[in-house]
């Protein structure tokens, strides 16, 4: 069965939808004169259909709810952390000017490279309506209900920011410990130790704690998610438990870009999700039911078009998330160059056609038996992924890698 690449599906959707325009299509194509122009706008029904297909590619059952106060939310610590990763590690045009803020060292780059997607979780205080307990900042809670259960956890961390506190001496050593809060059979509360880290007062930096065990437990037993308990001790564990803010640790209600957050690095376990199966079935059904005429490029006459499309080559196809009005929940990028392959694979197959050996043989046989053996097809010979950073909701942010989204080269196959 002929394999349809994700990128080719997107392009096929572009060329089959043709009707009176009402809204921007969000797609930009090559007009045949080395110029990129906005593709003919779609009506509302067609645009909705394309949105559904794109959301399936992004592995989202539906578009996230409209994010209010987007500009303020991006400044929070959790989105800012992922934006640093996006710009400094995953982007082809890297900007290392702010990399040191989150200590993205070689260890993190290795973990990021292994991950299929990264998700941050904004901290909540479980004591709603109780100001005295809220200000203590010992208990924090994270909503992890959106993490797919089939995903494998590579790493999970709690990040706390320690700021300067003039009320405590410099160069004093303390231990920050984190516990998973649980409930006993009798209804009482118990704390399971997770991890600890030493810190010294008089400095400003992020403290990182390993909370793999807690996240794995919450994903497996979601009803048992009662959050984390933070405790600060003197380095020798003598004396009473101190409040985290006593040594300058920023709490849930602190400066937005210094608030505590949790981050999980995930890899797909290999089990296909239901969404992927539904997408394939839906894609086949949609494409079988549609009976649209292929749109001719109005910018190129038939002679020029034939001459330009004779050779298999890569053409411009830009997808604009901003034009699709997704900018309220997609943080980055505003869009991406998908490209598409178009043209003839005719004898002789020169080096520019990037033909496989099989394609060369098939071309020779086609010359002898043109009615029985078809020409090779112009198709992607190399594809690369893109990364998309988006709000899942007001608290949780996702940075996901999507394979085979950009064509790097075309060839005859």
N, C-alpha and C positions, 0 to 999 in steps of 0.2 A: 504494500500500500504506500502511495506517495506521501512522504512526510511533509507536513506544512509547518514551517517555522513560525514562532510567535510574531516575529517582525513581519513576515509575509502575510499573516492574518490581518494585522493592523492595516497594511497597505491594501489588501483585498477589500477591506471594509470601506476604504476611501474611494476606490474606483467603482464600486457597485452602487453606492448611494447617490442618486441624482434626482433632485426635485427642486421646486421653487424654494429659494432661500428665505430663512427667517432669522437664523442665528449664526454666529461665527463658527466655522468648522473646527478651528484649533489646529489645522494641519497646513503645512507649507510645503510646496513641491517645486521641482525644477520646471521652468516654463519652456525649456528647449533652447534658450539663448543664454545659458549660464546665469540665469537670474532666478531667485527664489521668490515665489508669490504665494499669497494666501489662496488655498484651494476654495472652490465654490462653497458657499455657506450651505448648511443643512437646515431642513425644517426641524421643528421641535421633536417629532417622533423619531426621526433618523438620528438626531443628536443623542437622544436618550438611549437608543439602541447601541450606539458607539460607546457611550459612557459605561453601559453595562458590560460590554466586552472588555473595555480597558480595566474596569474594576476587577474583573475575573483574572486578567493577566496580573494585576497587582495583588491577587489573592485576598481581595476584600469582598465580603458578601454584599455590602452596600457602602455608599459614600458616608464617611463619618459625619456626625452632626456638625452643623455650622459652629465654628470655634469663635467665640466672642473674645474681644480684647486680645486678638492674636499678637499684636505688636508688643504688648506687655508680657504675654506668656513666653514668647521667644527669649526674653531676657532672663528667664528663670534658669536656675543651675542645670536642671536636667536637659532641656532642649539645647542649652548652650554647650553642654558636654558633647552631645551628638553632632552639633553643628561643627564643633572643633574637629571631630573625627572625619566628618564629611569633607571639610575643606583641607585638612592637613594630611589625611591618610588615603581616602578613597577618591578624591578628585584628581583629574589629570592635570589641573592647574593648581598645584598645592600652594597654600599660604601658611607658612610656618611662623608667622609673626606672633601668634598667641598660643602656640603649642605647649609651652612650658606651664601654662596655667593649670592644666590637668595632668601634667607629668605623663604624656603619651610616649613612653619609652619603648624600647625594642620588644619588651614583654607584651605590651598592649598591642603593638602592631602585629605581632604573631597571633595573638588571640583574635584580633579583628579580621585578619586574613582567613582564619579558620571558620569564622562565623558566617552564617547565611543571613541572620538578622540580629540587630541589637535593639534592646528595648529599655527605656528608662521609665521609672515610676516615681512620680512626685509623692512626697511625704504628706500624710494627714495625721492630725492628732485625734486619737480615739475619744478624747474627753470633750465632746461637743457641749457647749453651754456652761462649762465650768472653768472660769477664768483662772482661778488659783492653780488648778492642776495643769491647765494648758500651758501656763507660763513656766512650769517646772521643766517641761520638755523631756521627761524621761521616757515616755511611751510614744512610739511612732508606728503608723500603720500604712500599708501599701495595698493598692488594689491590683491583684495579679490575675484577675478572672479572665482577662483577654489573652493570656499566654496559651497557645495551642498545646494540648497535652502530649501530642506526638513529637514535640521538639525536644532535642537533647541539649541539656545545659552544659556549655563549655566552662563558663565562669559566671559568678554572681557576686556583686560587691555592694556594700553600703558605703557611701561617701559622705563624710562630715567635714565641714570647714571650720578650722580653728582660727579665730581672729585674736588680735591683741587685747589683753585685759589688764588695765593699769592697776587693778585692785589686788593682783596676785604677783608674787615675785618672779623674776626672770630665771630661766634655766633650771626650773624645778620640774622633775620628772613625774609623770602621772601615767596611769594605765586606763585606757578606755575599753570597756568590755561591752559586748552586745549579747543579749539572750533572746531566745524565741519564747514568747509567752504562750503558755498552754493551760488547759483546765484539767483538773484531776477528776476522777470518777465521782468524788463527793461534791464536786462543784467549786472547789477551791482553785486557786491560781498557783501555777508553778512556772519556774523559769529554767529553760534548758540553755546552758552555755553554748555559744556559737563560735566566737572568736574574740581576740583582744589585740590591741596595738598600743605601744608606748609612744608618748609624745612629751615634748618639752615646751614649757611656757615661754612666752616672749617671742613667738614666731607666728607667721600667718601661712597656712598651707592646708591642703586637703589630707584628711586621715582616711585610709582605706581599710575596710574590714571585709573578710571573706564570709559570705552568708549563703554559700551553695546549699548547705543542709536545710536552711530555713525555706528558701525558695522552692526547692524540690518537694519539701513537705507540704507547703501550701498548694502547689499545683496538684499534688496527689490527693490531698485532703483539704479542699477549698473551704469547707465549713469550719476548719480548725485554725484559720488565719486570724489570730488575735494580735498580730503585730510584734514589734520588737521592744525590748527594754534596754535602755542605755544606762550604764553606770560608770562613774569615774572614781578611781581609787588613787591614793598615793602609791608610788612605785613599789612599796613593800606591802601593799594591801592592808596597811594599818589605818585605824580610824574609821569614821563613818563614810558612807557613800556620799560623794559630792554630786551636785547638780552639774550637768554638762556645760551650762553657760557660765559656771564659776571659773572655768579655765578658758573661756572664750569660744566654746563651740556654738555655732549659730543654730538656732532652732527652727521649727516649722514656720513660725511667724517672723523670721528674721529677714535680712536683706535678700531680695528675690534670687540674685545670682550666686548666693552663698548658702541657700537652704539645703538641708539634707535630701539626698535622693538615692534610689537604688538603681543599679544597672545590671541587666542580664545579657549575656552573650550566648546565642543559640545556634544550633546546627540542625538541619532537618534530619530526622532519623531514617529517612528513606521510605517511610510509609506514606503513600499518597493520600492526601486529605480528600474528604468528600467534595470540597469545593473544586479541586482539580478535575475530578471525575465529572461533576456537574458541568464544568466549563467545557470539557471536550464534547459531552453529549449535546449541550446547548449550541456550541459552535457549529457542529455538524448539522444540527436541525435548522439553525438560522440560515446557513449558507445554502442548504438544499431548498429552502422555501423561497428565498429571494430570487426574483426574476428581473433584475435590472440590466439595462444596457450599459456597456462600458463607455465611460465619458471620454470624448476626444479632447485633447489639449487644444484650447482655442487659440493659443499663442503661436502654434507651429502649423504651417500648411503641410499637406500630405507628402509633398516631395521632400521637404526638409526633415519631416518626422521620420520618413523611411530611411533617409541617409543617416540620421543621428542614431536611430535605433537598430541599425544593421549589426553593430558590434555589441556584444554582451558587456555591460559596464554598470557601475554603481551610480544611482541617481539620488537627488536630494529628496528627503522626506523628513520634515521637522515637526514634532508633536509639541504643541504649546499647552501646558497645563494651565497657564494663566488665561489663555483664550477660552478654555473650557470652564473657566470660573471656579477652579479648584485651588486658587491661591489662598483661600481662607484656612485650608487644612494641610496643604502641601507646603512645607517650609522650603525645601530645595530638592531638585532644581526647578526653574520656571518652565523648563521643557527640555527636550533632548533630540539630537539628530539620530533618527532611526535608519535612514537611507532605504533604498530598495534596489533590486537587481532587475535590469530590463535589457532586451536586445536579442539578436539572433546568434546562434552558434552554428555558423555555416563554414563549409570547407573553403580555404584551409584554416584550421584553428591555430592562429598565431599566438605568440607568447603573451600578448596583451589580454587574451581571453582566459588565461589561467586555467586551461583545460586539463582534466584528468586524463590518464592514459586510456581509461575506459571510454571517455568521451571521444577521444581521437579514433579509437577502433569503431565505435558506434557511428561516427560520422562517415567513415569509409564504407561501412556496410549500408548506410542510408543512401549513399550515392548509387550503389548497385541495386538496392531494393527500396526505393523511396516510399512505395505504398505499403510496405510491411514494417520497416524499421524507422521510427521517428528520429528526428534530430535530437541531440542532447539539449538539455534545458539550461537556461541562464539562472543560476541560483547562488545563494550565499556560500562562499567557501571558507569564510572565517567570521565568527560573531563574538561579541564581547558583552559583558554585563553593564548595567547601570545601577546606581544606588539612589534610592528615593527616601527622603526624610520627611515624615509627616506626623501630624497629631492624630492619635487614635481617639482621644477625648481631651478634656481640659487638663488632665493630670499626667497621662501617659503618652510618650512619644516613641516612634519606631523608626529605625534606620534599617532598611531592608535592601538586600542585593537581589537583582533579578537577572537571571542568566539569559543569554541569547537575545538581547534586546537591540543591539546595535550591529549593523553590518560593517565589517572592516574591509572586506573584499568580495568580489563576485567572480564566478567562473563557470565554465561549461561543464555540466555533470550529466 
